[in-house]
Amino acid sequence: MGYKGFTAEIKKMCNIDLSNYKEKQMKRRIESLIRRNGHDSYDSYLKLLKRSKQHLKEFLDCITINVSEFYRNPAQWQVLEREIIPELLKHKKRLKVWSSACSTGEEPYSLAMLFDKMMLKNKAEIIASDIDREAIEKAKQGVYTEKGIANVPKAMVNTYFFQENDKYIIKNQIKNMVNFRILNLLEDNYPSDCDLILCRNVMIYFTEDTKEKLYKKFYDALSDKGVFFVGNTEQIIMPHKYGFTNLKNFFYQKIIE
Ligand SMILES: C[S@@+](CC[C@H](N)C(=O)[O-])C[C@H]1O[C@@H](n2cnc3c(N)ncnc32)[C@H](O)[C@@H]1O
């Protein structure tokens, strides 16, 4: 069995369609994992995944790549705070915000802390989702390391976290602002009427065809004049093609027809 046969089996087993992900990168990552586990073929590795929950978990960790951090690319979060959120609030009293590949929670909690700091806590409904069940469980726990919170200003660390030994735990007042769920961007329905959608550092893994499909789904999920916030290496080449206008670097606004 080659890579294609392996991905077909994985789709059956876990409902994750790896054909949507860039093949070269994904293949390299999986083949290196196969070797690290002492196997030399997709067949024998697949058998291992079928009999060992622990190896299946390791495999899912390898393909989902949960690396995240609070206020990732801080300059863009400043634009969000100073320009995008105030602009959105000119049209709407309350914002529906969706962190669409939220990993272990750093991104939606960054949003929740920001809204609280801006005294806008009651003006934001925050939905956070990811394909990875385990990441969502970790997100709900809200326990982070010192390295993970490096971008959080000291005053915010003091206000929004409590410390237990070397761990920083997000306080309930922030946790309660976020509604977590499992959602596969490739298969599942999206929330509707979102005023702000964050889709950061996940599109890079998808093929061009898949990206096109997802941009359309995100467009449909946005409210009129809603804003789509992408990662640092994920600028949309021809935003108009998908019904977006480039509001600021990394921020796209839905054009109403
Ligand atoms: C690198 S993290 C990005 C986290 C955060 N958005 C950030 O920028 O720091 C990528 C996340 O995308 C998630 N992911 C991968 N494929 C997905 C899919 N098909 N649907 C939803 N989430 C997916 C992974 O589980 C992972 O948590």
The ligand as an SDF file (V2000), in Angstrom:
LIG
                    3D

 27 29  0  0  0  0  0  0  0  0999 V2000
   -0.9420   25.1610   14.1500 C   0  0  0  0  0  0  0  0  0  0  0  0
   -2.4880   25.0170   14.9630 S   0  0  0  0  0  0  0  0  0  0  0  0
   -3.0690   26.6790   14.8940 C   0  0  0  0  0  0  0  0  0  0  0  0
   -3.6680   27.1550   16.2050 C   0  0  0  0  0  0  0  0  0  0  0  0
   -4.0590   28.6370   16.2480 C   0  0  0  0  0  0  0  0  0  0  0  0
   -5.0690   28.9560   15.2630 N   0  0  0  0  0  0  0  0  0  0  0  0
   -2.8440   29.5190   16.0720 C   0  0  0  0  0  0  0  0  0  0  0  0
   -2.7350   30.1770   15.0380 O   0  0  0  0  0  0  0  0  0  0  0  0
   -2.0050   29.5600   16.9660 O   0  0  0  0  0  0  0  0  0  0  0  0
   -3.4340   24.1810   13.7090 C   0  0  0  0  0  0  0  0  0  0  0  0
   -4.7280   23.5900   14.2440 C   0  0  0  0  0  0  0  0  0  0  0  0
   -5.5460   23.2250   13.1320 O   0  0  0  0  0  0  0  0  0  0  0  0
   -6.2740   22.0820   13.4910 C   0  0  0  0  0  0  0  0  0  0  0  0
   -6.7920   21.4280   12.2980 N   0  0  0  0  0  0  0  0  0  0  0  0
   -6.1190   20.7090   11.3570 C   0  0  0  0  0  0  0  0  0  0  0  0
   -6.9790   20.2450   10.4280 N   0  0  0  0  0  0  0  0  0  0  0  0
   -8.2180   20.6870   10.7810 C   0  0  0  0  0  0  0  0  0  0  0  0
   -9.5260   20.5250   10.2360 C   0  0  0  0  0  0  0  0  0  0  0  0
   -9.7140   19.8150    9.1250 N   0  0  0  0  0  0  0  0  0  0  0  0
  -10.5670   21.0900   10.8770 N   0  0  0  0  0  0  0  0  0  0  0  0
  -10.3800   21.8140   12.0180 C   0  0  0  0  0  0  0  0  0  0  0  0
   -9.1760   21.9950   12.5950 N   0  0  0  0  0  0  0  0  0  0  0  0
   -8.0950   21.4410   11.9780 C   0  0  0  0  0  0  0  0  0  0  0  0
   -5.2600   21.2460   14.2460 C   0  0  0  0  0  0  0  0  0  0  0  0
   -5.8830   20.2740   15.0550 O   0  0  0  0  0  0  0  0  0  0  0  0
   -4.4980   22.3180   15.0410 C   0  0  0  0  0  0  0  0  0  0  0  0
   -5.0230   22.4550   16.3320 O   0  0  0  0  0  0  0  0  0  0  0  0
  1  2  1  0
  2  3  1  0
  2 10  1  0
  3  4  1  0
  4  5  1  0
  5  6  1  0
  5  7  1  0
  7  8  2  0
  7  9  1  0
 10 11  1  0
 11 12  1  0
 11 26  1  0
 12 13  1  0
 13 14  1  0
 13 24  1  0
 14 15  1  0
 14 23  1  0
 15 16  2  0
 16 17  1  0
 17 18  1  0
 17 23  2  0
 18 19  1  0
 18 20  2  0
 20 21  1  0
 21 22  2  0
 22 23  1  0
 24 25  1  0
 24 26  1  0
 26 27  1  0
M  CHG  2   2   1   9  -1
M  END
$$$$
